Amino acid sequence: MKILVTGATGFVGSAICARLIEGGHELVRVVRPGTASAAAAGSSVEIDLARASEPANWRHHLEGVEAVVNCAGALQDGIGRNMSAVHSRAPQALFRACEQLGIRRVIHFSAVGIDRRQPSAFSRTKLAGDTVLMTMDLDWIILRPAVILGEAAFGSSALFRGLAAMPYLPSMPDTGKLQVVQLDDVVETVVRFIDKKAPSKLSLEIVGPQALEFDEVVARYRRWLGWSPAKRYMLPRPLASLLYRLGDLAGLLGWRPPVRSTAAKEISRGAVGDPRAWTVATGIRPLSLDDALAKRPVSVQERWFAKLYFLKPVIFGLLPLFWISTGVISLTSGFQHGIQLMLAGGAGTSAAASVVAGALADIAIGCAIAFRSTARWGLWGAILLSLFYAVAGTAILPALWKDPLGPLVKIWPILVLHLVALAILEER
């Protein structure tokens, strides 16, 4: 079959695409602008879901398509992400286009529990998309999974690994129980429902067999990674609230941390459901977290990832502050000292202009690193500017190499840190 998959580069969508390609299907991958990969099998279509709110935006891409799998989703509004568009308006337009073109089979991903309680805009917009689809004359299947975990690490799947690396586990207040489900079971569900003979007009809760506390999931990952049990302590509510707000700030800068205020609201109701209807419809018996981890041998790469997980936000929080603060200091309290250094190196009348130019360059680089969309350019700019400072400092004032504070010597570990940041920049 020829199948259109939205959210094709995501944690769930990419796994579904791989399995469908393996099964001999032809794919049309719908991806965010700027994320199409030439290496991906099948054709890729870059669509901004915020602008794809009319059936006409979809009809051209549905030519010859026999089924649609909608995996697109967003945790929270931010740069380039609009939950109402992603969860409701764009899917509604896609479903209308399917109706008009006679494409019957539509598999739509939602979230468990949203039909019972909607504590945030995430669940409200998800439910709006579900409601629209259920009114349409299509062979629809709505899948409502709990937290999905798998070998790949993104979102919650990555967060559990990162928390498992902490010898002192901070427990967040007001977290409900989770029936985590394995990505392989979710992908197998899609494969079975793609068949035109499969049942339709179903809304199924896709949940695992174990109802675990959040900390219990982390403890199982820590045991799998081969580390002794962590000591737990409950985070005070003000500190937990601050962490969620910092996550919101990162989201506004284009990053996608799983710890945000929406997550706090959604996790308070937990992610539990009844898998019996799912099992009856598909014959799938969901794998428990314990069994899934037992099937996968732990690797050194897993341990590296877990230990680096929380170092990454520290690095990308520290580097912008470092560059912006050096620029601000150069323009304020350190301005005269900078001029004196330039004069000592023979800069003459250009001393003040050189200090100002260097300061503004530092601030620009710090701002570039802070935003996800420009972080790579900012990191390369920082590396090049640091090398320039090393060369210029050597030429103008070589005595700085002997300075006990080591202003030129310290450039080299700074360069290494930027290279590390480049190595861990990608999120999936």
Order of alpha helices (4+ residues) and beta strands (2+ residues): beta-alpha-beta-beta-alpha-beta-alpha-beta-alpha-beta-beta-alpha-beta-beta-alpha-beta-alpha-beta-alpha-alpha-alpha-alpha-alpha-alpha-alpha-alpha-alpha-alpha
